[in-house]
Amino acid sequence: MITPNPIKRLYVCALIFTLFACKNEVKQSIDLSGQWSFKMDALDLGEDEKWFNHKFQETIELPGSMAENGKGNDITVSTNWTGNMWNDSLWYKDPKMKKYREKDNVKVPFWLTPNKHYVGAAWYQKTIQIPESWAHKQLELYLERVHWESTVWVDGKKIGRQNSLGTAHRYLIEDKLKAGEHTLTIRVDNSVNDIDVGLDAHSISDNTQTNWNGFIGDIRLSAKAKVIIEDVKLYPNISDHTVKAVIKINNDAEENIQGQLTLQAKFKGENHQSVAEYTEAIQIGETQEFIVNYNMGKDAKLWDEFNPNVYEMKLTLETDAGVDTKRVDFGMRNFKADGTIFTVNDRPVFLRGTLECAIFPLTGYPPTDVDSWDRIFKIIKEHGLNHMRFHSWCPPKAAFVAADKAGVYLQVEASAWTTIGDGQPIDRWLYKEAQDIIDAYGNHPSFVMMAYGNEPSGENHKAYLKDFVAHFKAVDDRRVYTGAAGWPLIDNLDFYNNSKPRIQGWNQNLNSIINAKPPQTEFDYSSIINSTPIPYVSHEIGQWCVYPNFKEMSKYTGVLKPKNFEIFKETLQENGMEKLADSFLLASGKLQALCYKADIEAALRTKGMAGFQLLDLHDFSGQGTALVGVLDAFWDEKGYVSPEEYRAFSNSTVPLARFKKRVFLNTDTLYVPTEVAHFGESNLINVTPKWEITKSDQTIFASGAFNKQDIKLGNGIGLGSIKQSLSAIKKAEKLTLSVTIEYFKNTWDFWVYPSQVEPISNKNELRVVRKLDEASINYLINGGHLLLNIDKGDIAADKGGDIAIGFSSIFWNTSWTKEQKPHTLGILCDPEHPALSEFPTEFHSNWQWWDAMSHSNAIILDDLPEGLNPIVRVIDDWFKNRKTALIFEAKVGKGKLIMSGIDLHTNLDNRLEAKQLLHSLKTYMASENFSPQTEVPVNKIKDLLNYK
């Protein structure tokens, strides 16, 4: 039944339908892509000087940006970037960066560098040909994505001005143009004027997509019928298999008009099955809203991440004025908050998400084609994710279409990261921007969450956001709303997006869970979740860095160049370590993946938690260069963790284990409770979870099975506990526990050391000291074997003492965070080095290194002989690239030295790893293998220490 709004039933004789039967459905549009005339307006003189009446001499290809066309200014020290510098502003005065501030060698370390940069007005002009059939018709100019503010003139007459960042700019040309040639002029201004969305908002910032100038996507001019379907909103109801269609019809015929409205849904899957057609006669006033309750039938397919069933609703309006057709994608789904969790179609769902911060290095702007977004969503799903948050921006239509097909839940934001609620123009603009986004993309089933933007500021932001949320919840209930990503908590939110549930927070430094507490997997965030009565999605978890992948540099063939990578690579070369670049990448990458696993599993262990949002699955190219992705900025793998490995701990079903500790003696009994987070398509029936412990050589140490059981949807679901004696382990060894439920498998490494170690022969031929005093020096230079293991704090500040070492990787990056700790990216070693023969290790950090990293100083070797290669390196921050070590060996005088930046003497009875590492080093020093080749003067060793 169709109901005009206000509700009024109309019964029209069926004979009128014959009036429309022979009318043809006609789509009339002109594609305006191609060559345009162009002129920059850096001084903003164009409007005053009436450039809309001028002809421009330069040309430009559209769709595209100025930078893509080589238009704009060269990068200089004076470039006026759109983005806050924070600590990156040191680049302008740092003596070490002087050479990168010189003309023709300008390189900035804080984000990618565009080939051209321009902020201001630019003018675009095209001659258009109006066909005879369009004469005296109303026309619409459609610009799919403009950056940013557009003003349009036709034949010198101003049509209007628009400034949406997230939706198309549509201009109605009401003056009826004659057939023939006309001049279309568009002024685009990418300046931040009265609408301040924030310099770091990813909708405009040079941190990510760049503050480009131009327009992309579809650029077209269309002839409009006098009576058209202006807007359609589809509200699915999965309980009664109906869709409420709210249809706005615009009538410019200057009289009431009779018509026939037809709706038909069609499944867009393989069989393209159509639903029954619905037709009714209507009478249309000037502008009118009609409501249709369309029956999808009892076999309607629902939409979710497992079955992304998309329908197309075709609406046809036939009147004396012509035929108008609109096609709208939608899905039968219901996404809502239920206590502290979300449900989709009444089934629990856990959001496993990543951010997308408008990072597109080839173009500097987001793609408007579906194929590009298909690839991105395919990749995140291959990594076990089901959700994407668009941080302070809204993607083009193509992203929604692709997410609909892929079954990805989207959080969309109204293009801002700024100060709100203080009565500035941004306050009103945000309401319009949000409404435009809902109007443009609200029918897409993937669009399930919305916020104003990111981390608001302003004295009145909380009150403003409370009203903002209340307004849009009343306007459109097809999704859930929060005020902002990050904060604040307000009593009318549908969900809360906050950063407390993560293992490393902003400014926690070495006081975070991962750096302050010995390795274990027992903790969760129940206390946080239980005190918050709505779904809690953790905000921007992870932010774990990896060393730059310099092989990636060749991919930057578009408008953005990796000048930041060039700086990092050059400093590595200057410090003589270029050959180690790949090793630094792989070793730090293994640590990065381990940190993400710990972060994600903690969220999955938390019963009642609604989900997490990673920052990020791929690299963030700005804000100091935040290499936080296991994928690069192009969404490509870096080579140290595969999608299969990643989704083992981030998937719809993930087995979990609660280890009280990671390191055991062989006199201990391993006891590990296990559980599962299961948010699959349905319950698992009659499954038998299995467990297995393997040694490093892949032989099975122990195995077993839990009781056969049904596993319902949810998390915190116990599987059973593993209890296993470790007495059969006779030497130090890494073991791996795996728990498998059908084809879902997850693993955890742990270490077992013997309670009694083999006695060291010739141990009297070496000496272990904690201070390099005169007696130790004399012993060493006269032929002794000396192990110097320092007290933490003994290394001179300029020799590594001011480098903060923690177990984890660097958080975000040291530049943007102003040197938040830790400052390093884990270890790099040769696991076959005989000094480590009794301390099983890979070439990278793993949990058995937590104790060492927590009781150590880095040692800078830059002033020591070039050939000195450490036994255990520390991978330095890529901004500095110092040659840093934890353990090295050298010839000193007639003696042999191992110097350890790790404290191997304090509280050893409670530090099993330190005790075992000390044993391994001593065993090596007492053997014939101990033969350091590089000679270091004793005064150079003394210079490393802050005491004499």
N, C-alpha and C positions, 0 to 999 in steps of 0.2 A: 504494500500500500504506500502510495506517495502522499506525503502531507506537506503542504506549504507551511512555512513558518512566518507568521502565526498560522496555527493549524487550520486548514480549510479544505474540506473534501470537494473535489471537482469531478463531476460526471459529464463526460463529453461523448457525443455520439461517435460510434466507431467509424461512421462513414468519412469523418474528416481525415482518417489515415490515408485515404486514397489520394488526398491532396499532396502527400509527401512521397508516395511510393516510387515515383519516377525521378525524384531528385537524387543527384549523384553526390556522394561524399567526396569533397575536394579539399586537398591540403595545398595551400599556396604559400611558398616561402622562397626567399632568395638567400643563398649562402654567401655571406660577406667575407669569408676567409680569402686570403691572398694578399696582394700588394696594396698598401695604403700609403698616402702621403703623411709626412711626419715632421714635427718641429718641437725641439725642447724649449722650455719656458722657465729657465732657472731663476729668473728675476721676477717671475709671476706677473708679467705685463700683459699677457694674452687677452684676458677678459676686458681690461680697460682699453686696450688698443683694438679690440674687436677682431681678433684673429679668426673668428668664425666666418668672417667675410673675406679672408685672405686665402691665397693658394700657397701650399707648402712645397718646398723644392726637394727635401729629402724623402726617401721611401723606407718602408719597414714592412716586414712580413708578419701577418697575423693569421691565426692566433699565435701569441708568443709574448715575450718580454723584450724590453729595451736591451737588457744584457745579452739575450740570445741573438739579437741583431747587431751587437757591437756598438750600441748607443749608450752614451753616458760618459762618466769621467773615469780617468785612470785612478788607481788606488794610490794614495799618498798618506803621509803622516797626518794630514789635515782632513782626511775623509771623515765625514760626519755620520758615524754608524748609528743604526737603529738598534740599540741594545745597551744595557748597563754593563759597565766594565768590571765592577767590584775590584778585586785585586789585580785583574788583568791590566788595569791602567798603568801598572809599573812598567809595562813595555815602553811607554813613552819616555821614561827616564833611566831605565836600567842600562848601565854601561855595557853589559854583555849583549844587549839587544841593539846596540848602536848601529852595527853594520846592517841590520834589518830595517833601519829607519832611513837608509840612504836612498836617494833617487835611483830608480830602475832596479832596486833590490828590496823593495818594501815587502816584508813578510810579517804577518801577524800570527801569534801562536794561539789566539783565543777562539777562532772559528775559521771555517773555510773562507777563501778569498774569491770574490766574484771577479770576472775579467773586466767588468765595468760596474760602476756604482752611481746611482742617481736618486736623489730625493727631491721631489718638487713636482711641478706641473709639466705635462707633456701633451702635445696635441696630435690627434690622429684624424685623418680626413679621407673620405672615399666618395667618388661619384657613383650614384646608384641610378639604375634605370627602372622606372616604374612602368610595368606593362599596361596595355590598354584595359585588360580585364580587372586591374586594380584601381583604375581611375575612380577617384571620389570615395574610395573605401577607407575605413579606419585601419591603420597599420600598427604593428607592434615590433619594436626593436628589442631583440633578445641578446643579452651579453651574459654568457653563462658564468663567468667569473672575472671580475674586474678588481684590480689592485691599484688604488683603493677607491677613492671618490671619483665618480664620473659625472660629467655635465654634457648634455647633448643639445646640438643645434641642427636644424634642418633648414637649408637655404637661409641661414643667418638668423632664424627664429629659435629662441631657446625653448626646448621641450621640457627640460627638468634636470634635477640633480639627485643622485642616490649614493649611498655610502655603505651598503651592506658588504661585509667581508665574507660571509658564509653562504650567500645565495646569489642567484642571478639578478642582474639589473634589467628590469623590464620597463620599457618606455612606450606609452601609448601615444601615437601620433594622431591626434584627433582632427587636425586640419586635413581635409581631404585633398591629397596631392593629385595633380594632373599627371597624365601619362607622360613619360619622357624623362629627361635628365634632371637629377637633384643632387645637392651636395650635403652629405652627412658629415658633421664635425663632432668629435668627442674629445673633451679635455679630461685627462686622468691625472689625479694628484695623489701621490703616495706619501705625502707629508702627514705627520701627526699634528693635527690642528686642534679644534675644540673637542673632538671626540678622542679622548686619551684612553686607548685600550691597554696601555702599558708597553714600554719599550721592549720588554722581554716576552710579551705575548707571542705565542708561536704563529699567530695569524699574520704578524707583520715583522717579526724580529730578524735581524741579520744573524742571530744565533743559529737559525735553522734554515727555513725556506728562503731567506733573504727578503728584504723589503723591496720587492720588484715593482716595476711599473709596466702596465700593459693589460691585455685581456686574453683569456685562454678559453678553450672549450668551444662550444657552439657560438657562432656569431651570425645571426640571421635576422632577416626582415620578413614579416609575415602579414598577409592580408587577413583581416578578421571579419567574420560574418557579423551581422547586426545582432544576432542572438547567439550567444555562446555559453558553453559550460566553463565558468570562470575558475571554479575550485571544487575539489572533491575530497572529503575526508571519510575514511572507511574505518568503522569501529567493529572489530570482530567479537563475537560472543561464542566462545567454544562450548558453553553449556547447552545452548539451544541451536547451535549450528547456523547462526544467522550473522549477517553483517549489516550494521546500520550505516547506510550511505547518506551523508549530509552533503547535498549538492547545491552549490551556489550558481545560479544562472543569471547572466547579465543581458539585459534587453535594451538595445539602443535604437529600437525601431520606432520609438516615440508613440507607441500604442500597445495595448495589451495584445498578446498574440497567442494563438493556440499552437500546441505542438505535441509531439509524441516522444517520450523518453523511454529508452530501452537500456537495460542493464543485462550483461551476461558475463559471468566469471568463467575463466578458462585456466586449467592447471598448466603450469609452464614446464612440468616434468616430461618424462619420456612419452607418455601416451597422449599428452595435450588434451585431456578429457575436458569437455565443456559442461558447465552446470546449466540448468534450465534457464531459458531466457525469461526476463521479466519486462513487460511493456505496459505503459499506461499513458493515457492522454492527460495533458496538463494545460493550464492556462497561465501565461507568464506575464507578470507585471513588469515594472521598470527593472528592478533587480530583486531577485527572490531566492529564498533558500527552500529546498525541498528535502524531505527525509524519506528514504526508502528502507524498509526492512527486508533485506534480500536473503532468501533461504538457500543456504549452501548445500543442504541435504545431509542426511545422517552419515554419509560416507566422506564427509569433508576431511581432508588431510590437515593435520596440525603441523605447525612450524616450530622447530627447535634446532639445537646444534647437531643432533643425530639425524634428523629428518627435515632438512631445510626446504619444505614444500612451499613453493611460491605460486600464487595465483595472479592472474591479470584480470582486472575488471574493465570491461569495455563498456563505455557509456556513449550512447548515440542520441543526439537531440535533432529531431527533424521538425522544421518549421517552414513557413512561407519564405523566411529570410535565407534558408539554406540548410545544410546539414553540418553539424559540428560533432566531432568525435574526440573522446579523451580516453586514454588507456592508463590505468593505474595499477602498479604492482602492490600486492598486500599478502599477508599471511594470517592464517588462523592461529593466533597465539595469545596467551595471557601471561604477562610477566608482572609479578607483584611481590611485595614484601609480606612475609608471614613470620611474625615474631622477629627473630634475629637472622633469618635466612631469606633468600629469594626462592620463589618457585616459578617455573615456566610450565604452563598448562597443568598446574597443581602438582608438579613433581619437583622435588628439591633440586636446586642447581647451585654449584659452587663456581664463582667466577675466577678463572685463571687467565689473567689479563696482562697485556703489555701496553705501554703508551705508544702513541704515534705523534711525534712532535713536529710534523711538517718537514721531514728531512729527505730532500730529493736533490742530490748533488749534481745531477746532469742538467737539470732545468732551473733549479732554484725555486720551483713552485710545484704544487701537487698535480699528479696526472688526472686527466679528466676522462680517460678511456677505461673501460671495465677490465680489459685484459691485465693491465698493470696492477689493479687492485685484486684481481683473481690470484695473481702470483703471490702477493703479500699475504693474503688470508690463507692460501694453501700452505705457505711456509709456517705461519704461526700455529696452524692446526697440526702440522707435522711435528711441531715441538710440544704438542699436548695442550695448547692454549685454546680458549674458546671466547676470548673477550678482548676488546681493544678500547682504550680511552684516548680520545683526541684532546690532548692537553692544550687548552686555551685556543682552540680553533675548531672549525667545522669543515669536514672534507666535502668534495664535490659529490654530485649525484652518483657518479660511477662507483664510489666507495660503498654506498648503501646498496646498490644493485649487486655488487660482488659479495658483500657481507650477507645479504639475503640468500644468495646461492650457496654460500659456504657454511652458513649456520654459525655466524659470529655475532655475539652480543656487543653492541656499541654504546659507549658513553660519549655523548656529543656536548660540546660547550660553546657558549655564545661569544667566542672570539676574544676573551679578555683575561688579563692578569694585572689588576690595577687597583686603584683606590676608588671605592664606591660609597654611596650613601651620603655624600656631602653636598648634594644639590647641583653637581656639575652636569654638563650635557651628557656625559657617559651614562648617567643614571637612567635617563629616558631612552637613550639609544639602545641600551641592553635589552629593554623590554621589546623594542621593535626587532632587534636582531634575533632574539629568541623566538618571537612569534613568526618571523620570516622563515627561520629554520624549521619550525614545526609545520608551517604551511607547505614548505617545499618538500620535506622529507618524512613527515610524520606518518605516512602510510606504510613505510618500510618496516617489516617485522623485526629487522635487526636493530632498529633504533629503540632501545629499551631503557636508556638512562640519560638524564640531562642535568647539567649544572650551569651556573652563570659563567664559570671559568675557573681559574686557579688561584689559590692562596690569597684571598682578598686582604686589603688594608683599608684604613679609614675609620674614624671614630664611630661612625654609625653603620658600619658594614653589616653588623649582625641584624639590626632592625630592618635594614634594606633587604637583606636576603630572606628574612622571614616573610616579608610581604611578597617578594619575588616568587618564592616557592608556593605560597598560598595562591597567588594569582594563576600560575601555570598548572597547578594541580586542578584548579577549577576549570581552566580552559580546555585541557586535554589530558585525560586519565589513561592514555594508552601506554604510558611509561612511568617510571619512578623518578622522583626529583630529589636532588640535594641542593643546598645553597651554593657550595663551592667545593672543589677538590682541595683537601687539606684541612680546612676549618671553615666556619665554627659549627659546634653542635647546637642545633636549634630544635625546639620541641615539635615543630611541624614537618620535619624532614621525613622523607620515605626511607632514606638510608644515610649513613655517615661514612665519609671518606677521610680517613685520618692516618697519621704515620706511626702511632704508638706501637702497633703490632709488627715490629720488624727487628732484626738482630743488630742493626747499626743505624742509629739516628743521627740527625744533624747535630753536630758539636758534641757528640758522645765521645769522640776520640777513642782512647783505649779503655773507656769505661763501659763499652757495649757488651752485650751478651757474648758475642763471638770472640772478643778480645780480652774480656775480664774474667770469664768463667771457663774452667777446663772443659774440654770437649765432652759433650753428652747430647743425647737426643730425647731427654725426658720433658723438657720445658715446653710450655705452650702459652697461649695468650688468654686463657679462660677468664682470668680475673678482669681483663679489659672488656672482653665480650660480654661477660655476665653483668657488668655494670652499665651496659649500653642497651636500651630496650628495642633497638632497631637494627637492621642489617648493617654490619660493619665491614667495610672493604678497606684493606690496608693500602695506604697511599704511598706510591713510589718506592716500593721495597727494592732492595738490591743496591743499585748504583755502584756495583763492584767493577773496578777498572782492570784493564789488561794492557800490556805493552803494545805500542803501535805496530801495525802490520804494514811495513814499508812496501811490500809487494802489491798492496792495494792501490798504491799511488797512480799506477798506470790506468786505472779505471776512470779517473777524473778527466773525462774527455769533453765535458760540457762547460757550463758557465762558471762553475765553482772549481777552484784549484786548491790542492792540499799544501798550501804554503806553510801551514802549521807543521805538517809532517816533514816538510823539507828542513825546517828548523831543528826538529827533534833528531832527524837523521844526521844532520851536519854536526850536532853536538856529540852524537854517538861516535861519529867518525873522528872528531877532534880528540876524543878520549880513547881512541884506539880499540874500540869494541864493535866495529861495524859487523864483523863476522858472527857476532853473538846475537844479532837482531832476531833471527828466526827462533833461536833457543829461548830468548827472553819472552817472545810472544807465546810460544808453546807452554813454557813453564808457568808463566803468569796466567795463561789461559786455563790451565788445569786448576790452579787455585781459584780463579774467578768462578769456574763451573762448580767447584766444591762449595763456595760461599753461596751461590744461588741455590744449590740443592738444600743447604742448611736453612736458608730463608724460606723457601717454598714449603719444605716439609714441616717446619714449625707452624705455618698457617694451616696446612692440611691436618695437623694433629689437633687443632683447636676446634672442639665441638661447638657448633652453633655459629661459627664464623662464616661470613657471606662470600669472602673471596679476597684476592689480592690483585694489585696492579704493579707490574714490574716497571722499573726505570733502568734498563730497558732490555728487550730482546736483541735489539740492534743498537749500533753506536749512536750517540748524540754528538753531533759534530761541533756544537758551540759551547758557550759558557765555560771557556777555558780549555776546550777539547775534552769531552767526557767519553772516554772509550769504554763504555759500560756494557757493550753488547757482546754476546757470544757470536753474533753475526755483525758484519760490517755495515756501513751506512747504505749499502746497496742490497741488504738482506741476504748476502752471501755468507756461507760458512767460512770460518777462519782456520779450521783444520784441527782443533783440539777437542771438540765435543760434537757428536753427530746428533741429528734430530732424534734418533732412536734412543740414544743415551740420555738426552735431555728429558724426553717425555716419560722415561722410567720413573722420574720423581715429580712430574708435572703432567698429570693426565686425568681422565675421567675416573679412573680407578688406580689407586696408588697404595700398595702395601707399605706399612710403616713399622718401624721398630724403635723401642724406647731403651736406648743404651744409657746406663747410669754413668759409664765412663767408656773410653776408647782403648785404654791400655791396661793390660792384665799381666799378672804373673802366672806361671804354669801351675802354681799351687791353688789358683782361684778356680771357682766354678762359674762359668758364664751363665748369667740369667738375664734374659731379654724378653719382656712382654712385647707382643706384636699386635697390630691392629690394621685396619684398612679405612681409607677414605674412598667411598664408592658413590660417585655421582654419574653413573652410566645411564643408559637408556631405560633399564629396568632392573629389578632385583636379580641377583645371581642365585640360582637354585641348585641345591645339591652339589656344591663345589667342595673340593678338598684342598685347602691351602697347604703348600709344601714349603719346607725350608732346607737349606743346604749350606754347609760351611766348607769353603775350598781354600787350599793353600795357594801360594804364589805360583806354583808350577801347575795349577789347575787340577791337582788331584783332590779328591773329596776327603775331607777330614771327618765330617759327620753329616747326617741328613735325617730328615724325619717328616712327618705329616701331622697336621692338626685334624681335628674331628671334621667329618663331612657336615656341612652347614648351609643354611640359606643366608645370604647377605643382603640386607635391605639397603635402600638408598640412605646416604648420610655419611657421617664420619665418627671417629671415636668408637668404632665397632671392633671389639676384641676378637682376635683369631685364636689366641692361645699363647703360652709362654714357652720359650726355649730354655732348657736347663742342660748344660753340657760341661763335663769335666774337661779341663785343659791340660791335664797331667801328661798326656802323650806328646805334648810339644816339648822338645828337648833343647831347642836352640831358638834364638830370637827370630820371630817370623811374623809376617803380615798375613792375616786371614781375612776372608770376605764372607759375610753372611748374605745370603739371598733368600727372599721370600717371594713365592710365586702363587698367584691366583689365576688359574687358567692361563691366558697369555699376557698377564700383567706381572712384571717382575721388577723388583727393586733390590738394591744392594747397599751394603755398608762395610767399610773396611775397619778392622780393629787389629791390635797388635798384642802379641804374647811374648814376654821375656822370661828367661829361666830365672828362678829364684836364687839358684846357685850357679855362678859362672865358672867356666874353666879357668884354673889359675894361669897367670901370665908368666911364661918363662922369661928370665932376664929382666924382670920388672925392676930389679935394683939398679939397672943401668939407665933408668930415666927418673926424672924428678918432676913432680906436679906442684906448681906454685900458683898463687893468686896475685902476687905482687912482683914486679920486676925490680927487686932490690939489688944492692951491690953483690951480695952473695950469689944470687941467681945469675947475674950477669957474668961473674967470674966463672961460675960452673959452666955456663953456656959457651963462652968464647974459648974456654980451654978444652972443649971437646964433649961436653955433656949433652944429653938428650933432654930438652926442657919442654914441658907442656905448661904454657902460661894461659890460665883461664881466669879472666878478669872478674872483678866485682862490677856489676852493672853500674855505670856512671864513671868508670875509670878512663874511658876514651875521651880525649880532648874534643872540645866542641867542634873545632874546624876539621877534625879527623874522623868524624862520624858520631860524636857524642850528642850532637843536636839533631840527629836523624832518629825520628821516633819509629821504632819497630813494633809491630803487632803481628798477630798471626794472619789477620785477614789481608786482603788486597786493599788498595787505596780506595777510599770512599769518594765518588764523583770525580774530583781531581784536586790536586793540592793548590792550584792557582785560584780557582773560583772559591774554594772553601777557606782561603787564607791559611793554608798549611795545617788544616785539620789532620789529626793523626789517625792511622799510621801513614808513613811516608814511603813505604816500600811495597813491592809486588811479589813477595815471597822469595823462595830460594831457587837456585839453580845449582845442580851438582852432577857429578858423574857417579851414578849409583854403584858402578863397578870399582870405584876407587878403593884400594885396600884399607884406607882409614875408616871406611864405612861398612866394612865386611860384617861386623857384628851389630850393625844398626840398620836393619833393612829399610830401604827407601827407594822411591822412584827419583827421577831427575828433578822433581818439583815438590812443592810443599804438599804435605798431607797431614792428617791430624796428629801424627806422632811428633811433628815439628812444633806443635803449639807451645809446649813447655820451653823449648829452646828460644823461640821467637819472643816469648814473654819474659825471658830472663837474659836479655842480651843487648849489646850495642853493636851497631854496624861499624865496620872499620874501613875507612877510605884508603885505598891503596894507590891513589893517583901519584903520590910522591915517591913511591917505591919503584924498584927496577921494573921495566916494561914486561919482562918475561915472567913475572910472578903471577901464576894462575892459582886462584884460591881452590881449596878443597870444597868449600861451600860458599857460593856467592849469595849476596843479597841483591835482588834486582831493584835498582834505584828508580825513582820517579823520572819519567821520560823528559821532563823539563830540564833536569840537571845531568842525568846520565853519568854519574860518578862511578868509578870502579870500586864497588863496595863488597865486603866479605863478612862472613861470620867466622870462618875458620881458614887459616892459610898456613903453609909450611915454608921454611926458608933455611938456608945455611947462614949461620951467624958466627963469625970467627971460625974456630975449629969445630963448633958444635952444630947441632940440629935443633930447630925450633918448630913447634906447633903453637900458634897463637890462636886462642879461641875468644871471640867476643861474647861467647855464651858462658854464663856462670855455671860451672860444673862442680861446685863444692858446697853450695848452700842447701840444707834440708834434703839431702839426697834420698833419705829413707822414704820420703813422700813424693819424690820426683823420679818415677821409674824411668822415664825417657832420658833424663839427664844422667842417671846412673849408668844406663846402658850405653849411651853415647860416650861417656867417659871411658867405659871399659873398652869400647871399640877403638878409640883413639890410642889408648895405652897399649892395646894389643898390637896395633900397627907400629907404634914407636919402638916396641921391643922386638920387632921382626926385621929381617933383612930387607924388606920392602921399603923401609923408611929411609929414603935417600933424596931429600929435596935438592933441586938443581940450581935454584936461583939464590945468589948470595945477597944478603941485605946487611949493611952496616948496623951495628948495635944502636948507634945514635938515632938511626931512622926508626927503629922499633921504639926507642924511648920517646921520640917525638909524637908517637901515636897516643901517648898517655898524658893525662892531665896532672900527673905528679912526677917529680924528678927524683 
